[in-house]
Amino acid sequence: MGNYTEGAPENIVELVRKSRSKVSWKARKEVVEELGKWKCKQSVDVLQNLLKTDKVYSVQYAALQSLQNFGIHDARLPKKKSP
């Protein structure tokens, strides 16, 4: 499959907190990139949540790529909302 480590990173609590940041989409994308290196239930849950709820397409897309890297191929991008 993909290039990741099974298990949770030591800073999982901090990453989960940062994933909820409404201030910076770049911070959320960094969280996605870090969580994409670690396959555990919390990582998958956070990535799925960001995929479904984040307002920034690049964050959603990065979450999708991470999930697919984990072998979760039923994940889908939400439809883009028309302006």
C-alpha positions as CSV (number, residue, x, y, z in Angstrom):
1,M,0.0,0.0,0.0
2,G,1.2,3.5,0.9
3,N,4.1,4.9,2.7
4,Y,2.9,5.4,6.3
5,T,3.5,4.1,9.8
6,E,0.9,2.0,11.7
7,G,0.0,3.7,15.0
8,A,-0.5,7.1,16.3
9,P,2.1,10.0,16.4
10,E,3.2,11.1,19.9
11,N,1.6,14.5,19.3
12,I,-1.8,13.2,18.2
13,V,-3.7,15.3,20.7
14,E,-2.1,18.5,19.4
15,L,-2.7,17.5,15.8
16,V,-6.4,16.8,16.5
17,R,-6.7,20.3,18.2
18,K,-4.9,22.0,15.2
19,S,-7.2,20.2,12.8
20,R,-10.1,22.3,14.2
21,S,-8.4,25.6,13.6
22,K,-10.7,28.1,11.9
23,V,-7.9,30.6,11.6
24,S,-5.5,29.0,9.1
25,W,-6.4,26.5,6.4
26,K,-2.6,26.1,5.9
27,A,-2.3,24.8,9.4
28,R,-5.1,22.3,8.8
29,K,-3.3,21.2,5.6
30,E,-0.1,20.7,7.5
31,V,-2.1,18.6,10.0
32,V,-3.4,16.5,7.1
33,E,0.1,16.0,5.7
34,E,1.4,14.9,9.2
35,L,-1.6,12.6,9.9
36,G,-1.2,11.1,6.5
37,K,2.1,9.6,7.7
38,W,0.4,7.7,10.6
39,K,-2.4,5.2,10.2
40,C,-4.5,4.9,13.3
41,K,-8.2,5.3,14.2
42,Q,-7.8,8.9,15.3
43,S,-5.9,9.9,12.1
44,V,-8.5,8.3,9.9
45,D,-11.4,9.9,11.8
46,V,-9.8,13.4,11.6
47,L,-9.0,13.0,7.9
48,Q,-12.5,11.8,7.1
49,N,-14.0,14.7,9.1
50,L,-11.8,17.2,7.2
51,L,-12.7,15.6,3.9
52,K,-16.4,16.0,4.6
53,T,-16.5,19.4,6.4
54,D,-13.5,21.6,5.5
55,K,-14.4,24.6,3.4
56,V,-11.0,24.7,1.6
57,Y,-10.7,22.3,-1.4
58,S,-6.9,21.8,-1.0
59,V,-7.4,20.6,2.5
60,Q,-10.2,18.2,1.4
61,Y,-8.1,16.9,-1.5
62,A,-5.0,16.3,0.7
63,A,-7.3,14.4,3.2
64,L,-8.6,12.3,0.4
65,Q,-5.1,11.5,-0.9
66,S,-4.1,10.5,2.7
67,L,-7.1,8.3,3.1
68,Q,-6.5,6.6,-0.3
69,N,-2.9,6.1,0.7
70,F,-4.2,4.2,3.8
71,G,-6.2,1.9,1.4
72,I,-9.5,3.6,2.1
73,H,-10.8,3.8,-1.4
74,D,-14.4,4.5,-0.7
75,A,-13.6,8.1,0.4
76,R,-15.0,10.8,-2.0
77,L,-14.7,14.5,-2.3
78,P,-17.9,16.4,-1.6
79,K,-19.4,18.1,-4.5
80,K,-18.2,21.6,-5.0
81,K,-20.8,24.2,-4.2
82,S,-21.8,26.6,-7.0
83,P,-21.1,30.2,-6.3
